[in-house]
Amino acid sequence: MPGPLEGVRVVDLTTVMYGPYCTQIMGEMGADVIKVEPPGGDVTRLVGPARHRGMSASILMKGKNKRSIVLDLSKESAREALGRIVAKADVFIHNMRPRAADKLRIAYDDVRRFNPQIVYCAAVGYGRDGPYRDKPAYDDLIQGASGLAALMGGMLGGEPRYVPSVLADKTSGLFALYAILMALFHRERTGEGQAVDVSMFEAFTSFVMNEHLQASVFEPPLGPPGYARLLSPNRRPYATRDGHICVLPYTDRHWRRFFEIAGRPELADDPRFVDMPARTENINALYGIVAEVLPGRTTAEWLEAFEQADIAAMPVNTPQDLFTDPHLQAVGFFEESDHPSEGRIRTMRPPIRMSKTPPGSGRPAPRLGEHSREILAEAGLSEDEIRALFEDKASMQGI
């Protein structure tokens, strides 16, 4: 069965993670994603382990369900070829700074000249109306600028730290995805294309501050921003007799049951912990009690006790543990396949289910320029025109 985006063609000029994560998902949902790369390829072709140069683990993940064409957009002939590709597309997305997009003549007004109905997404670092508009943006920078690095360390009494995940890039990629889909929905209703700007700094700040605005929701503020429960130094995976465990009693009923199985039933009537407002005010002391209690049993013993008490708990997995996690195995989360050039590889299946238009991951990540000739021909270029692009090095055919 076709995916929900079957028939949608995406011209993808994005690199690294922010944009490619967005278009990876679009490809998994059935879109025809045309990955436009410079002659040297997306820089992430060289990031991480690889069996062959240009086919790194990074590109094998983010290049799934995409076709690759090489276009040197510093050349007029390549820009004209791009315009002919855009003329038959539905979505155009890039993650260049506004100044760079203007220089290459791929700003919205340039692109819609070829296709007035195009949904044009500029997945930028900072909104174009602010003083940061032409600053470079990378995940580390946005984690710091958005307040997350301070929340991770500085506000907990230590040094600011980054989350060990490309969190700002991937989260902003999801913002770009929903913005594009809403623009496509609008076009389906009205026939109108439009420009969509998604700022990484603004998107991720809204993501971080949704729960941390807290007392600063009010004007004048009733206190500083920051969600007290999340900022408790004692909120962490807890040590058990033989490892660590994640546990989160949440409701009044959960906490009463926890105090019972922990052998501390009197705490259920402690004024500090009797209800949600009291627990919130005394959350660090409460989590400190959890930390004191859990070393008394093994992880397996606690998991069984919490399961019986209907208290949310999970083991602390390492990334390696995920490959043998019984749930992920049961749902077939990790998939193995044979890549045409890279041999046996492991990827992840889309984490959603749809009964009528299920997503998939059928097309392996392409080699650089693997589909250049095919895409140019689909755009209506003649064999002579394609040959001229190759001879001018404005494009190239991968092998």
LINWO-V548605 format. One record per run of one state. SS is the DSSP state (2 for helix, 1 for strand, 0 for the rest). FROM is the first residue (numbers start at 0). LEN is the number of residues. Records with the same first field share a line. If there is no record, write none. Layout:
SS->FROM-LEN, FROM-LEN
This chain:
0->0-8, 12-5, 28-3, 37-5, 46-3, 50-5, 62-3, 71-4, 86-4, 94-3, 103-4, 111-7, 124-14, 145-2, 152-1, 156-10, 190-3, 212-1, 217-20, 239-4, 247-4, 261-3, 269-6, 281-1, 294-4, 309-3, 315-4, 324-1, 330-3, 339-3, 348-23, 378-4, 391-3, 396-3
1->8-4, 31-6, 49-1, 55-1, 65-6, 90-4, 118-6, 193-6, 237-2, 243-4, 312-3, 333-6, 342-6, 394-2
2->17-11, 42-4, 56-6, 75-11, 97-6, 107-4, 138-7, 147-5, 153-3, 166-24, 199-13, 213-4, 251-10, 264-5, 275-6, 282-12, 298-11, 319-5, 325-5, 371-7, 382-9
